[in-house]
Amino acid sequence: MSAPEGTPIRAIDVIRKKRDGGELTRAEIEALVGGYTAGAIPDYQASAWLMATLLKGMTRAETAALTDTMLHSGEVLDFSDLHSRKVDKHSTGGVGDKTSLVLAPLAAAGGLTVPMISGRGLGHTGGTLDKLEAIPGFNVNLPVAEFRRILETCGCAMIGQTAEIAPADRKLYALRDVTGTVESPFLICASIMSKKLAEGIDALVLDVKTGSGAFMKNEKDAAYLAELMVETGERMGKKMAALITDMDQPLGCFVGNALEVVEVLDVLRGEGPEDLRDLCLELAAWMFLLGGSVSSVEEGKKLSEKLIRSGEALEKFRKMVALQGGDARVVDDPKLLPQAKQKMDVVSAKAGYVTAIQCERAGTACVILGGGRERKEDSVDPAVGFVLHKKVGDSVSSGESLCTLHYNSEALGARAKAMLLESFEIGSAPPKHKRPLVHRVITKSGEKS
């Protein structure tokens, strides 16, 4: 039961209502989230509400209201004066997932505008901003006016969340992180969508990962989150598509910030590993389809291949790097990226086939080397990481290299080596079933594949 009109809404009443499984009104959500963002509601009451939400869930209407409240807690960018369609892509994160660095220039080369606001790595997953900052001089902390100027000039720009964008999300996320309430799909949806919709986009392609290296390890959970985000975006007038994609092993072969930039450049040259290349083409095709550039996914893939083959996508990446203060010479000479002082092969103790790679453990090995953060305040070593030589299904001989570590500390290198050895499972026969790269696609009209 809601408070009578005109009566101030008390946090305790909102908490009790959600605790008892009630559906909150937009006004109640606005009062609680707005009060917490302004400092009028203390952490302990916001924490109680978050836990009640985790345990009792939310309706679709509540999720949309929460997203909208968080979105409008700060600045919503307006790029309506830019005539091309504004389309972005968001991934729920994984190991070796560097698709954003390929997709922003690729989509821009095809005439879309890509205002990409990204995040840093936390836990075992890498972050787009950390990869970009491996490029000497690259500035991800741009004021909105400069962000706009680069979008007008180049068609794509990649920055971090500014203080003005979705401040409610920033404050609530920090609280979720320390209260065991991160896992709620409703809170994840509102967090992601409030930041992405603040970019002033027309359409959004979601890459929702599932598997051992994903946040959502169970495909059913991944699909539920994807459906939730698609419906929330559509309620707010955006064109949406979500791809459920595989993260049961690292994407591509290079893991670590500078190393992943090298692999991005390979893909933009029409080279690179098949899985990374195929996923980039699939995601770009959906961006072009939602942006109205093509009439089918197949046509979108052909356009993407053409833009890579012609060198236009690579040139767009070069231009974006230069405009954001980075050393564009790395495009032609990747050796200008940070290099680790030492390398070490991680070799197989027996012959057989790689039957699995425990992806979260492999990602944690990169964090141990210094390639990620165990706490938000940790600094990142852009040079470290590892290069895979064997992936699931590959045969391996005894003493053959599974991967090569790039490291700067002997002690950390030894720890990471032990963890990577534990990550590889070697069997006498290859796995019977190969997991598909794209498990399914969820759009407005329901599940497509």
Buried (B, 14 or more C-beta within 10 A) or exposed (E): EBBEEEEEBBBEBBBBBBBEEBEBBBBBBBBBBBBBBEEEBEBEBBBBBBBBBBEBBBEBBBBBBBBBBBBBBBBBBEBEEBEBBBBBBBBBBBBBBBBBBBBBBBBBBBBBBBBBBBBBBBBBBBBBBBBBBBBBEBBBEBEEEBBBBBBEEBBBBBBBBBEBBBBBBBBBBEBBEEBEBBEBBBBBBBBBBBBBBBBBBBBBBBBBBBBBBBBBBEBEBBBBBBBBBBBBBBBBEBBBBBBBBBBBBBBBBBBBBBBBBBBBBBBBBBEBBEBBBEBBBBBBBBBBBBBBBBEEBEBBBBBBBEBBEEBBBBBBBBBBBBBBBBBBBBBEEBEBBBBBEEEBBBBBEEEBBBBBBBBBBBBBBBBBBBBBBEEEEEEBBBBBBBBBBBBBEEEBEEEBBBBBBBBBBEEBBBBBBEBBBEBBBBEEEBBEEEBEBBBBBBBEEEEEE
